[in-house]
Amino acid sequence: MRAIGIETGGDRPRLFDVARPDPAPGEVLVRTLRVGVDGTDHEVIAGDHGSVPADAEYLVLGHEAVGVVEDPTTTAFERGDVVVPMVRRPPPSGTNAYFERAEPDMAPPSDCVERGIDGAHGFMSEYFTSPAPYLVPVPAADAPWGFLAEPISVVEKALDLARASRSAFTWTPETALVLGNGPLGLLAVAVLAPEMDVYCLGRRDRPDPTIDIVESLGATYVDGRQTPVESVPRVHEPADLVVEATGEPRHAVESVDALASNGVAALLGLPGPQDLTVDVGRFHESLVMHNKAVVGSVNAGPTHFHAAVDRLGELPAWFFDRFVSDFVPVDRFEAAFDASIKAAVEFDTV
């Protein structure tokens, strides 16, 4: 079968011919429909993140997938069910407490592998297998956009952690600031805009399709070149919630300046190294005297995936059509890695 992956030391994805997997009892064989491409895929391809499986010379890419059950084996699934796979799995050494508690997203990197990213083959192939507990059912009507459940689940988890960090008191956020108008930032805006006033900070010139999406969702676009993060409270208003979706290292500090008292910043982006000069005393004082919090969040657990599937049915239909700019057939897969906003490789018709 056809699979798209990256060789050890390679600098671009290529098409592989690999054996179709056979599901063991308790596993499900899934026929892949669509697999999304995101920034993490580009980081893996560039060699900045992730690794190939220990016994392989290449990594099958893809962690945002939707497919149809082809063979349910001994599981409760039925042939034809639409499913999305979760990303994290136990490491080669075996299961551990994080997985036994159904909290794979809370495992440190040494206690898990991530399919399509780090140490385990992904879903960018015509078929894949998965143990049933790592598959989340999707309504058939949402199958065309099911691959977006994974990135939406990342937003859902960040919001879950933010709410948990404020659970000691009454917290009713009214204003949010999303840092970044890339795919993850746009999804965060789409999730938050129905609930509160949202500002989205980016660095793009008009006309731009991402700015159009931000404003169509009812949010306000902020040009970060004119209004840096720390200036947003003075120009607009302080944020009860900041969602950092760029990986820019300085945002971890600047987000605190953008927060209102009792606010929380959720960091999602994965930064590279950067030297900064920071007034640590002022940073510390702002956290303490204004009861602010900063939480880091990576991946997502089962509850977040289920919440993401529910969210698929709540987002406006026009958003999907404008957010996903390209559906690329397998024989032209390279184009999916050059999309203007968001693209998916299409293995089969939905």
N, C-alpha and C positions, 0 to 999 in steps of 0.2 A: 504494500500500500504506500501511498505518498505521504511524506512527512516533511515539515520545514524545520530546519534546525541550524545550529552553528557548530562547526568543528572546533576542537581545542586549538587555540591560537588563530582561529579564523577571524576575519573582520567584516564578514557579511553573511547573511543567511543563505542557505542553499536548499535545494530539493533533494531529499533522500528517498531511496526505495527500501522500505523496512518490512519485516514480517508483520502481518496482522496479529494482534495479541489474542490469546485465548483466555477467557475469564475462568478463574478458579471458582469453586463453590463459595458463595457469599460475595462474589464480585459481579459486576455488571459490565457487559460489553455495550459501549455507546457509539453510535454512528454520529460523527461530528457534523454539525450544521455550519456554525460560524465561530471564528476565534478572533477576538479583538487584539489590536496592537496598541501598546502604550509606552510610556517613557521607560518603564523598567525593562522592556524588551530591548530598547536601544542601549540601555546601560549594560545589559548582559552581552549584547553583540559587541560593544566596545571593550569588553573585558573589565569594566569598572565594578561589576557586581555579579554575584552568583558563581556557579561552577557546574561542570558536567558531572554525571553520575560516576561513582568511583570505578565502575567496571566498564566504562564506555569512553569513546574518543570523540563523541559529539553529544549535544544536548538538543532534544526536540523542544522547540520553543512553545510559547502560548500558555497563559494562565487565565485568560478571560474566554470562557467557552460556553457554548450551549450545544446540546445534542439530543438524540432520540435513542431510547433504549432499544437495542437490537436483540440482546439475549439477557434476560434477567437472572438466569441460572436459578439459584435457590432463594433469591431475595423476594421481598414483597412488591418490587416493581413489576410492571407489566410491559410487554413489548409495545412500543409506540409512545410510552411516556416521555415527556420532554423534561430534561434535567440540566442543571448546571453543576459543575464540580467545584468543591472547595480546593484550596491550593496547598495547604500544609498537610504533611503526612509524617508519621514517626520516622526517626532516623534509622539507618541500617542496623544499629545496635538493638533496636526493638522499641516497644512502646514505653511510655513514661507517664508520670502523674498528670502532665498537662493534657495528654490525649485521653487518659482515663477519666478526667474531669470534663471532657468535651470542651477544653479551653486551648486548642492548638495555637491560637493567635497570641497567647501569652507566653509561649515557649521562647527561650533565647535561641539564637541561631544554631547553637551546638546541639540542641535537643529536638531538631526537626529538619526536614527537607522541604523544599518548596517546588512543586511541579512546574516545570517550564522556566524555573529561575535558578534554583540552587540545589544541586545534588539529585534531581529526579526529572525524568522526561516529562514534558508538558503535553498539551492537548492539541497542538497544531498538526494534526494528522487525521487521516480519514476515519480512523477508529481509535478508541482508547478504552482501557478498562479501569475500574475503580471499585473498591469496596463500597457497598451500599451506604454505610453511614456518612460517607463523604459526598453524597449526591443530594441535591436539593431539588424537589419537583417544581416545575414551572407550568402555569396554565398554558395550554396550547396556543391561546390567542396572543400570548406574550413571547412566543418562541422567536420571532424575528429579532427581538432586542434582548433576548435572554443573556447574551454574553456580557451585557452591561451590568448584570447582577453583581459580578465580582468587584468592579470599581465602586459601584454604589455601596456595596457592603463595607468598603473601607471608610466611606463617609459615615455610614451608620454607626460603625464602631467608634469613630472619633467623637460623635455626638453622644454616644452612650457613656464614654469615659468622661467627657466634659460634664454631663449631667451628674454622674456619680461623684465627681470632685466637688460639686456644689450641693450635695444632698444633705449637708448638715444644717442648711437654712433654706428659706424660701427664695428660690431663684427663678425669675420669669424673664428670660432674655427677650429683649425687644429689638436689639440691633446687632448685626453680625458684619464682620469684615472678612472677606475671603481674599487671601493673598495668592494671586495667580489666576489667569484666565486660560490656562491649558485645559486638557480634558478633565482632570480631577477637580480643578477649581470650578469649571462650569457645572459639573455634576453637584458639587457642594452648593452652588448658587441655586440650582434647580430644586434641590431638597429643602433649602432654607427659606427661599423667597416666599412661599405661601404662608410662612409662620412669623416672619419678622422683616424689618427693614434691612436690606442687604446692600453692602458696598463691595465691589470687586475691584481689586487693584491689579493693574497690569502695566505693560510697557509697549503697547502697540498703537500704531497710528490708524486713524480713521481714513477711509472706510475699512472695516475689518469684520469678518463674519462672527468672530467670538464676541466682539463688543455688541454687535446686533443681537446676539443670543442673550447676553447679560441684560440688555435693556428690554428685550421682549419678555423676559421673565419678571420684569418689574423691578429689577435691581438697578443700582447706580454704578456706572463705570468710573473709576478713578485712575488717572494717568500717574503712575508712580514716579515718573520723571519730573512731574510738576508738583506732586503732593506725595512725599515719601511716607512710609508707614507711620513714623512717629508724629507726622503732621496731620494725619487724618482726623484726630479728635478736635483739632483747632479749626480745620477747614470745614469739616462735616460734623461728626459727633463721636464721642467715645463708643467703643464696641463692648457689648456684654460678652460676645463670643468672637474670637479670631480663629479662623481655620487657615493654617499655613500649608499651601499646596504647591510650593515651588522647589523646596530644598535649598533655598538661599540661606546660608548659615546665619547671617546677621539678623534674619527675621526672628530667630528664637529670642533675641534680646529686644528687638524693636516691637515685637508683638505686645510685650508687656506695657510699653509706652502707649500703645493704641487702645488698651483696655480701660473700661470704666471700673470704678470700684466694684469689687466682688466678681469681676469678670474672669474668664478662663480662656487661655489660648491652647488650641490643639495643633500639634506639629505633626504633619503627615509626610512632608517632603524629605528625601534622603540626601543630606548634604555631602559635599566633598570637603577637603581640608581648606581652611581659610584662617588667616591670622587677623584678629580683631583687637582693637583697643576699646575696652569697655569700662565704664564707671560702675564697677561691681557694687560699690556701696549704695549708689542711687538705685540700681536694679534691685538689690536686696530690700532696700527700704520701701520701694514701690510695692513689692510683693507682700511685705508684712503689714504696712500701715493701711493698705487698701484691700487686704484680703483677696489678692489675686492668685491665680494658679496657672501653671503650665503643665500640660500633659503630652507625652509622646504616644503615638499610636501607629501600629504596623499590622497589616493583614487584617483578618476578621474571623470571627467564630461562627458557629452554626446559627445562633440567634440573629446575628447581623446579616447573614445570607438570607435567612427567611424574611427579615425586615426589608432587605433589598428587593426580593422578589415581589413583596407587597407593593413596594414603592414603584416598581415598573408599571403597575396598573393605575397609579395615581398621577404620574407625570403627563403633561399634555402631549398629544400625539405629534404636534408640529415640532416639539423639541427633538425627538428622535430623528426626524427627517433632516433637520438642519445640523444636528450635532454629529451624526455619522455621515461623513462626506463621501465615503467610498466603500462599496462592497466589491472585493477583488477576487476573481476566480483563482484557483490554485495555480494554474499555469502562468498567471501573471502576478504572482504573490509579491514580487519586489515592490510593486506600486503601493502596497498596503503600508510599507515602511516609510513612505514619503508623503503621507496624507497631510492635508492642511490642518485638519482638526482631529478627526478620529476615523479610523478605517478598520475593517474586519476582512479576514480571508474567508471566503465562502467555499466550503467543501461540498455541500449538498443544498438542495433547495429547501426552503422552510415551508 
